[in-house]
Amino acid sequence: MPQAPKAPEKTPEQIAAEEQDAAWLALVERATSGDGSGAKQIARAVTLERERADVMKRVSDNRDYLRLMDRNDELDADQAEFIDTFYPEKERGDRRSKDDIEATRRARELARHSD
């Protein structure tokens, strides 16, 4: 009968990382236990950080999809201009002009306050 393949052995670095993760999770568990205001605020901080990470991933995925649409000429001229200002692409090491940076900052600020 064939045997299941063995899992690769963990490196000392992987073991140390897992131990650090376990210690951190235990600390979070202790810090959020109970009904005190500190425990509630720490639990809230953990939840908010998780939600922030989720939102940041969704923003990144949306930006990538919009850039793909732009590269495939699926956007009209106004949409392409929006993408170029709101989500400018640059090569690694390239610097954007102060005017371009300010235009992006202003566009994002207006987007935060629109509705």
N, CA, C and O atoms as a DFTB+ gen file, in Angstrom:
460 C
 N C O
     1  1       0.841      -1.166       0.000
     2  2       0.000       0.000       0.000
     3  2       0.896       1.243       0.000
     4  3       1.839       1.319       0.787
     5  1       0.610       2.229      -0.884
     6  2       1.457       3.424      -0.931
     7  2       1.294       4.268       0.328
     8  3       0.207       4.380       0.895
     9  1       2.402       4.851       0.740
    10  2       2.383       5.692       1.931
    11  2       2.196       7.147       1.521
    12  3       2.639       7.578       0.456
    13  1       1.537       7.877       2.382
    14  2       1.364       9.312       2.139
    15  2       2.726       9.976       2.247
    16  3       3.546       9.590       3.080
    17  1       2.969      10.983       1.398
    18  2       4.265      11.658       1.479
    19  2       4.421      12.376       2.817
    20  3       3.466      12.928       3.364
    21  1       5.638      12.353       3.321
    22  2       5.920      13.022       4.588
    23  2       5.957      14.526       4.376
    24  3       6.417      15.019       3.346
    25  1       5.465      15.233       5.365
    26  2       5.542      16.696       5.322
    27  2       7.003      17.088       5.491
    28  3       7.729      16.459       6.261
    29  1       7.438      18.117       4.782
    30  2       8.833      18.539       4.934
    31  2       9.088      19.004       6.367
    32  3       8.212      19.578       7.014
    33  1      10.284      18.748       6.840
    34  2      10.627      19.166       8.195
    35  2      10.735      20.676       8.251
    36  3      11.152      21.321       7.289
    37  1      10.354      21.229       9.391
    38  2      10.384      22.675       9.572
    39  2      11.793      23.135       9.897
    40  3      12.561      22.458      10.580
    41  1      12.099      24.318       9.377
    42  2      13.393      24.917       9.675
    43  2      13.329      25.558      11.063
    44  3      12.240      25.832      11.567
    45  1      14.476      25.796      11.677
    46  2      14.467      26.487      12.974
    47  2      13.773      27.850      12.905
    48  3      13.139      28.276      13.870
    49  1      13.894      28.529      11.765
    50  2      13.239      29.825      11.604
    51  2      11.724      29.672      11.589
    52  3      11.011      30.482      12.181
    53  1      11.227      28.629      10.911
    54  2       9.786      28.377      10.878
    55  2       9.264      28.033      12.276
    56  3       8.196      28.488      12.683
    57  1      10.029      27.233      12.990
    58  2       9.627      26.857      14.351
    59  2       9.588      28.089      15.249
    60  3       8.645      28.268      16.020
    61  1      10.610      28.938      15.149
    62  2      10.653      30.157      15.957
    63  2       9.490      31.080      15.606
    64  3       8.890      31.682      16.496
    65  1       9.169      31.199      14.328
    66  2       8.054      32.051      13.904
    67  2       6.733      31.521      14.440
    68  3       5.890      32.294      14.898
    69  1       6.550      30.210      14.385
    70  2       5.325      29.615      14.917
    71  2       5.217      29.820      16.425
    72  3       4.127      30.063      16.942
    73  1       6.336      29.725      17.127
    74  2       6.334      29.954      18.576
    75  2       5.995      31.405      18.885
    76  3       5.239      31.679      19.817
    77  1       6.547      32.342      18.109
    78  2       6.229      33.765      18.306
    79  2       4.758      34.039      18.027
    80  3       4.107      34.787      18.757
    81  1       4.240      33.430      16.968
    82  2       2.822      33.606      16.641
    83  2       1.941      33.073      17.761
    84  3       0.972      33.723      18.154
    85  1       2.268      31.910      18.269
    86  2       1.488      31.312      19.351
    87  2       1.545      32.178      20.604
    88  3       0.535      32.354      21.284
    89  1       2.719      32.717      20.911
    90  2       2.865      33.589      22.083
    91  2       2.033      34.854      21.901
    92  3       1.383      35.311      22.841
    93  1       2.048      35.421      20.698
    94  2       1.266      36.627      20.439
    95  2      -0.225      36.343      20.570
    96  3      -0.946      37.115      21.201
    97  1      -0.696      35.243      19.980
    98  2      -2.109      34.900      20.071
    99  2      -2.529      34.671      21.513
   100  3      -3.638      35.041      21.899
   101  1      -1.662      34.068      22.310
   102  2      -1.964      33.870      23.731
   103  2      -2.062      35.220      24.445
   104  3      -2.934      35.410      25.292
   105  1      -1.176      36.151      24.108
   106  2      -1.225      37.478      24.705
   107  2      -2.521      38.188      24.335
   108  3      -3.160      38.799      25.191
   109  1      -2.913      38.114      23.065
   110  2      -4.164      38.742      22.627
   111  2      -5.339      38.130      23.387
   112  3      -6.241      38.846      23.820
   113  1      -5.328      36.830      23.546
   114  2      -6.395      36.145      24.292
   115  2      -6.472      36.660      25.720
   116  3      -7.559      36.947      26.221
   117  1      -5.328      36.778      26.375
   118  2      -5.313      37.282      27.759
   119  2      -5.732      38.744      27.820
   120  3      -6.464      39.145      28.725
   121  1      -5.271      39.543      26.860
   122  2      -5.552      40.984      26.869
   123  2      -7.008      41.299      26.565
   124  3      -7.508      42.354      26.956
   125  1      -7.696      40.395      25.873
   126  2      -9.093      40.653      25.504
   127  2     -10.083      39.893      26.375
   128  3     -11.293      39.978      26.165
   129  1      -9.575      39.154      27.346
   130  2     -10.498      38.403      28.209
   131  2     -11.075      39.342      29.269
   132  3     -10.423      40.293      29.701
   133  1     -12.276      39.061      29.666
   134  2     -12.919      39.867      30.697
   135  2     -13.833      40.919      30.108
   136  3     -13.950      41.062      28.891
   137  1     -14.483      41.658      31.006
   138  2     -15.471      42.653      30.598
   139  2     -14.988      44.087      30.785
   140  3     -15.759      45.028      30.598
   141  1     -13.736      44.261      31.149
   142  2     -13.217      45.604      31.391
   143  2     -13.143      46.430      30.115
   144  3     -13.144      45.891      29.008
   145  1     -13.080      47.746      30.288
   146  2     -13.037      48.631      29.122
   147  2     -11.752      48.435      28.316
   148  3     -11.773      48.547      27.090
   149  1     -10.636      48.144      28.988
   150  2      -9.387      47.900      28.269
   151  2      -9.498      46.679      27.376
   152  3      -9.061      46.713      26.225
   153  1     -10.077      45.600      27.888
   154  2     -10.243      44.380      27.101
   155  2     -11.148      44.626      25.903
   156  3     -10.892      44.126      24.808
   157  1     -12.209      45.401      26.117
   158  2     -13.138      45.685      25.021
   159  2     -12.463      46.535      23.943
   160  3     -12.660      46.294      22.751
   161  1     -11.673      47.522      24.353
   162  2     -11.000      48.371      23.374
   163  2      -9.917      47.611      22.614
   164  3      -9.716      47.846      21.422
   165  1      -9.225      46.711      23.285
   166  2      -8.216      45.898      22.610
   167  2      -8.892      44.965      21.611
   168  3      -8.409      44.796      20.491
   169  1     -10.015      44.356      22.014
   170  2     -10.764      43.497      21.091
   171  2     -11.243      44.313      19.891
   172  3     -11.217      43.836      18.757
   173  1     -11.676      45.535      20.148
   174  2     -12.110      46.419      19.056
   175  2     -10.934      46.738      18.132
   176  3     -11.084      46.737      16.910
   177  1      -9.770      47.010      18.713
   178  2      -8.583      47.310      17.911
   179  2      -8.242      46.133      17.001
   180  3      -7.911      46.328      15.831
   181  1      -8.319      44.927      17.526
   182  2      -8.015      43.733      16.733
   183  2      -9.018      43.597      15.593
   184  3      -8.639      43.314      14.456
   185  1     -10.302      43.798      15.900
   186  2     -11.347      43.696      14.884
   187  2     -11.174      44.764      13.812
   188  3     -11.265      44.471      12.620
   189  1     -10.924      46.001      14.233
   190  2     -10.742      47.088      13.275
   191  2      -9.531      46.853      12.380
   192  3      -9.574      47.141      11.184
   193  1      -8.464      46.337      12.949
   194  2      -7.263      46.066      12.151
   195  2      -7.542      44.982      11.116
   196  3      -7.075      45.068       9.980
   197  1      -8.302      43.967      11.505
   198  2      -8.676      42.897      10.564
   199  2      -9.541      43.473       9.446
   200  3      -9.341      43.150       8.275
   201  1     -10.505      44.327       9.808
   202  2     -11.373      44.945       8.809
   203  2     -10.572      45.867       7.885
   204  3     -10.806      45.891       6.677
   205  1      -9.624      46.628       8.455
   206  2      -8.792      47.515       7.654
   207  2      -7.984      46.709       6.632
   208  3      -7.874      47.100       5.470
   209  1      -7.430      45.599       7.072
   210  2      -6.651      44.753       6.159
   211  2      -7.534      44.234       5.029
   212  3      -7.100      44.166       3.879
   213  1      -8.774      43.868       5.354
   214  2      -9.706      43.387       4.340
   215  2     -10.026      44.500       3.340
   216  3     -10.027      44.266       2.131
   217  1     -10.295      45.695       3.834
   218  2     -10.592      46.817       2.943
   219  2      -9.390      47.137       2.063
   220  3      -9.549      47.371       0.865
   221  1      -8.192      47.150       2.640
   222  2      -6.993      47.450       1.859
   223  2      -6.785      46.414       0.751
   224  3      -6.358      46.769      -0.348
   225  1      -7.077      45.152       1.022
   226  2      -6.958      44.117       0.000
   227  2      -7.976      44.343      -1.105
   228  3      -7.658      44.204      -2.286
   229  1      -9.205      44.694      -0.725
   230  2     -10.231      44.958      -1.734
   231  2      -9.872      46.169      -2.585
   232  3     -10.093      46.157      -3.796
   233  1      -9.324      47.210      -1.973
   234  2      -8.880      48.391      -2.723
   235  2      -7.787      47.998      -3.708
   236  3      -7.823      48.396      -4.872
   237  1      -6.823      47.222      -3.245
   238  2      -5.722      46.786      -4.106
   239  2      -6.234      45.935      -5.270
   240  3      -5.811      46.121      -6.411
   241  1      -7.143      45.006      -4.981
   242  2      -7.703      44.165      -6.040
   243  2      -8.476      44.997      -7.060
   244  3      -8.389      44.753      -8.263
   245  1      -9.237      45.987      -6.570
   246  2     -10.000      46.846      -7.466
   247  2      -9.064      47.689      -8.334
   248  3      -9.294      47.843      -9.533
   249  1      -8.008      48.232      -7.724
   250  2      -7.030      49.031      -8.471
   251  2      -6.387      48.177      -9.571
   252  3      -6.249      48.622     -10.711
   253  1      -5.998      46.951      -9.219
   254  2      -5.391      46.060     -10.211
   255  2      -6.353      45.773     -11.358
   256  3      -5.950      45.751     -12.521
   257  1      -7.627      45.551     -11.029
   258  2      -8.618      45.254     -12.066
   259  2      -8.842      46.467     -12.970
   260  3      -8.941      46.327     -14.189
   261  1      -8.923      47.660     -12.368
   262  2      -9.090      48.869     -13.176
   263  2      -7.894      49.093     -14.098
   264  3      -8.065      49.478     -15.255
   265  1      -6.692      48.853     -13.594
   266  2      -5.503      48.998     -14.448
   267  2      -5.516      47.995     -15.587
   268  3      -5.119      48.315     -16.707
   269  1      -5.974      46.773     -15.301
   270  2      -6.093      45.763     -16.348
   271  2      -7.107      46.206     -17.398
   272  3      -6.865      46.069     -18.597
   273  1      -8.238      46.736     -16.948
   274  2      -9.243      47.245     -17.882
   275  2      -8.657      48.377     -18.726
   276  3      -8.920      48.461     -19.925
   277  1      -7.870      49.237     -18.106
   278  2      -7.240      50.348     -18.830
   279  2      -6.269      49.819     -19.885
   280  3      -6.273      50.289     -21.023
   281  1      -5.441      48.847     -19.514
   282  2      -4.483      48.270     -20.472
   283  2      -5.185      47.583     -21.640
   284  3      -4.660      47.543     -22.753
   285  1      -6.378      47.042     -21.378
   286  2      -7.131      46.345     -22.425
   287  2      -8.100      47.269     -23.159
   288  3      -8.975      46.806     -23.891
   289  1      -7.939      48.583     -22.957
   290  2      -8.769      49.593     -23.620
   291  2     -10.264      49.378     -23.381
   292  3     -11.073      49.549     -24.292
   293  1     -10.623      49.007     -22.165
   294  2     -12.028      48.808     -21.812
   295  2     -12.641      50.039     -21.141
   296  3     -13.817      50.026     -20.777
   297  1     -11.848      51.101     -20.977
   298  2     -12.337      52.319     -20.340
   299  2     -12.418      53.435     -21.368
   300  3     -11.628      53.486     -22.311
   301  1     -13.390      54.335     -21.174
   302  2     -13.449      55.490     -22.077
   303  2     -12.396      56.509     -21.639
   304  3     -11.691      56.285     -20.656
   305  1     -12.287      57.604     -22.349
   306  2     -11.228      58.587     -22.102
   307  2     -11.323      59.182     -20.698
   308  3     -10.301      59.354     -20.034
   309  1     -12.535      59.499     -20.236
   310  2     -12.696      60.068     -18.898
   311  2     -12.303      59.062     -17.821
   312  3     -11.651      59.419     -16.840
   313  1     -12.700      57.813     -18.006
   314  2     -12.352      56.769     -17.041
   315  2     -10.851      56.543     -17.001
   316  3     -10.275      56.370     -15.927
   317  1     -10.221      56.543     -18.155
   318  2      -8.766      56.359     -18.219
   319  2      -8.051      57.521     -17.541
   320  3      -7.059      57.321     -16.839
   321  1      -8.556      58.742     -17.751
   322  2      -7.948      59.903     -17.094
   323  2      -8.095      59.800     -15.573
   324  3      -7.174      60.124     -14.823
   325  1      -9.274      59.342     -15.135
   326  2      -9.488      59.144     -13.702
   327  2      -8.456      58.169     -13.143
   328  3      -7.832      58.449     -12.120
   329  1      -8.271      57.032     -13.800
   330  2      -7.322      56.007     -13.349
   331  2      -5.912      56.574     -13.317
   332  3      -5.164      56.326     -12.371
   333  1      -5.545      57.332     -14.341
   334  2      -4.195      57.900     -14.397
   335  2      -3.942      58.865     -13.243
   336  3      -2.808      58.996     -12.783
   337  1      -4.988      59.540     -12.773
   338  2      -4.838      60.472     -11.658
   339  2      -5.001      59.775     -10.316
   340  3      -4.204      59.986      -9.402
   341  1      -6.028      58.947     -10.195
   342  2      -6.375      58.345      -8.906
   343  2      -5.454      57.190      -8.532
   344  3      -5.076      57.040      -7.370
   345  1      -5.098      56.383      -9.510
   346  2      -4.218      55.229      -9.304
   347  2      -3.048      55.289     -10.284
   348  3      -2.931      54.420     -11.147
   349  1      -2.193      56.281     -10.171
   350  2      -1.108      56.410     -11.155
   351  2      -0.135      55.236     -11.077
   352  3       0.206      54.751      -9.998
   353  1       0.296      54.802     -12.246
   354  2       1.312      53.749     -12.310
   355  2       2.657      54.393     -12.581
   356  3       2.759      55.352     -13.345
   357  1       3.671      53.865     -11.955
   358  2       5.020      54.340     -12.223
   359  2       5.958      53.154     -12.134
   360  3       5.687      52.166     -11.451
   361  1       7.038      53.275     -12.823
   362  2       8.055      52.239     -12.766
   363  2       8.802      52.355     -11.441
   364  3       8.923      53.441     -10.875
   365  1       9.291      51.244     -10.969
   366  2      10.058      51.233      -9.720
   367  2      11.241      52.197      -9.837
   368  3      12.003      52.154     -10.803
   369  1      11.375      53.055      -8.847
   370  2      12.471      54.006      -8.830
   371  2      12.143      55.339      -9.486
   372  3      12.852      56.324      -9.277
   373  1      11.063      55.380     -10.285
   374  2      10.657      56.646     -10.902
   375  2      10.023      57.546      -9.854
   376  3       9.391      57.074      -8.909
   377  1      10.199      58.834     -10.031
   378  2       9.573      59.809      -9.147
   379  2       8.490      60.545      -9.923
   380  3       8.656      60.892     -11.092
   381  1       7.382      60.772      -9.236
   382  2       6.311      61.562      -9.832
   383  2       6.530      63.025      -9.489
   384  3       7.151      63.348      -8.476
   385  1       6.022      63.903     -10.333
   386  2       6.166      65.333     -10.074
   387  2       5.295      65.728      -8.880
   388  3       4.333      65.041      -8.540
   389  1       5.651      66.837      -8.260
   390  2       4.861      67.328      -7.125
   391  2       3.436      67.632      -7.559
   392  3       2.498      67.407      -6.795
   393  1       3.260      68.138      -8.771
   394  2       1.913      68.430      -9.279
   395  2       1.091      67.149      -9.419
   396  3      -0.088      67.131      -9.069
   397  1       1.703      66.078      -9.928
   398  2       1.000      64.796     -10.052
   399  2       0.631      64.238      -8.683
   400  3      -0.478      63.740      -8.485
   401  1       1.555      64.324      -7.751
   402  2       1.296      63.828      -6.395
   403  2       0.155      64.619      -5.769
   404  3      -0.730      64.036      -5.144
   405  1       0.164      65.920      -5.928
   406  2      -0.892      66.774      -5.375
   407  2      -2.233      66.474      -6.034
   408  3      -3.258      66.466      -5.352
   409  1      -2.252      66.229      -7.335
   410  2      -3.499      65.898      -8.030
   411  2      -4.088      64.595      -7.494
   412  3      -5.298      64.497      -7.293
   413  1      -3.248      63.609      -7.265
   414  2      -3.718      62.335      -6.699
   415  2      -4.240      62.541      -5.278
   416  3      -5.303      62.033      -4.923
   417  1      -3.490      63.286      -4.469
   418  2      -3.918      63.541      -3.090
   419  2      -5.275      64.241      -3.075
   420  3      -6.164      63.872      -2.308
   421  1      -5.425      65.246      -3.921
   422  2      -6.677      66.004      -3.963
   423  2      -7.828      65.122      -4.448
   424  3      -8.921      65.185      -3.884
   425  1      -7.612      64.309      -5.470
   426  2      -8.664      63.428      -5.989
   427  2      -9.119      62.443      -4.926
   428  3     -10.317      62.200      -4.780
   429  1      -8.189      61.879      -4.192
   430  2      -8.554      60.920      -3.146
   431  2      -9.262      61.603      -1.988
   432  3     -10.189      61.046      -1.401
   433  1      -8.822      62.813      -1.662
   434  2      -9.486      63.578      -0.594
   435  2     -10.930      63.875      -0.987
   436  3     -11.839      63.710      -0.173
   437  1     -11.145      64.306      -2.211
   438  2     -12.510      64.582      -2.681
   439  2     -13.358      63.305      -2.690
   440  3     -14.544      63.347      -2.363
   441  1     -12.755      62.178      -3.061
   442  2     -13.490      60.910      -3.074
   443  2     -13.932      60.513      -1.665
   444  3     -15.013      59.953      -1.487
   445  1     -13.100      60.800      -0.671
   446  2     -13.445      60.446       0.716
   447  2     -14.646      61.249       1.213
   448  3     -15.400      60.787       2.069
   449  1     -14.813      62.435       0.677
   450  2     -15.867      63.323       1.174
   451  2     -17.045      63.444       0.226
   452  3     -17.930      64.270       0.449
   453  1     -17.075      62.637      -0.832
   454  2     -18.192      62.703      -1.772
   455  2     -19.305      61.764      -1.318
   456  3     -19.056      60.810      -0.580
   457  1     -20.475      62.021      -1.741
   458  2     -21.702      61.227      -1.525
   459  2     -22.864      62.094      -1.286
   460  3     -23.973      61.599      -1.087
